[in-house]
Amino acid sequence: MKYLKINTEEKADPEALKNAILQMKGVVSVDIIDDENPESELKKAFAKTKEQLKKGDYETLVNDIFDIITKNNSKK
């Protein structure tokens, strides 16, 4: 899976951007992450984890946790 990071201006409409990107061929999902509000990112991560556990998608869950751990360690 590949990811695309888009930085927007403060007055940009993230929902409109999300809807436009979802219309593109090959795009499976779009997540809006607010760097100014890490709590919202944490809530999304917990919701995603809950869904992964319900579906039995343990491999993706472990990979996501590993990515979070290695990402946080690379910032130090």
C-alpha positions in Angstrom: 0.0 0.0 0.0 1.2 3.5 -0.8 0.3 6.7 0.9 0.0 10.3 -0.3 0.6 13.2 2.1 -1.1 16.5 1.1 -0.4 19.7 3.1 -3.2 22.3 2.8 -3.6 25.9 3.7 -5.7 26.7 6.8 -8.7 27.9 4.8 -8.8 24.8 2.5 -11.9 22.6 2.8 -10.5 19.2 3.7 -13.9 17.4 3.2 -14.1 18.7 -0.4 -10.5 17.6 -1.0 -11.3 14.2 0.5 -14.4 13.8 -1.8 -12.4 14.8 -4.9 -9.6 12.4 -4.1 -12.0 9.5 -3.5 -13.4 9.9 -7.0 -10.0 9.0 -8.5 -9.4 5.5 -9.8 -7.5 3.3 -7.5 -8.1 5.3 -4.3 -9.5 3.1 -1.6 -9.8 5.5 1.3 -8.8 9.0 2.4 -8.1 10.0 6.0 -7.8 13.5 7.2 -5.1 13.9 9.9 -4.9 17.2 11.8 -1.3 17.7 13.0 -2.6 20.5 15.3 -5.0 18.1 17.0 -3.2 14.8 17.7 -6.2 13.7 19.8 -8.2 13.3 16.6 -5.5 11.1 15.1 -5.5 9.0 18.2 -9.3 8.6 18.1 -9.2 7.5 14.4 -6.4 5.0 15.2 -8.5 3.4 18.0 -11.6 3.3 15.7 -9.5 1.7 12.9 -8.0 -0.8 15.4 -11.5 -1.8 16.7 -12.6 -2.5 13.1 -9.5 -4.5 12.3 -10.1 -6.7 15.4 -13.7 -7.2 14.4 -12.7 -8.3 10.9 -9.9 -10.5 12.2 -7.3 -8.4 10.2 -4.5 -9.0 12.7 -1.7 -8.8 10.2 -2.6 -5.2 9.2 -3.1 -4.3 12.9 0.4 -5.5 13.8 1.9 -3.7 10.8 0.1 -0.5 11.8 1.3 -0.7 15.4 4.9 -1.4 14.2 4.7 1.6 11.8 3.5 3.9 14.7 6.4 2.6 17.0 9.1 3.1 14.4 7.7 6.4 13.2 7.7 7.8 16.8 11.2 6.5 17.4 12.6 8.1 14.2 11.4 11.6 15.4 13.7 11.4 18.5 
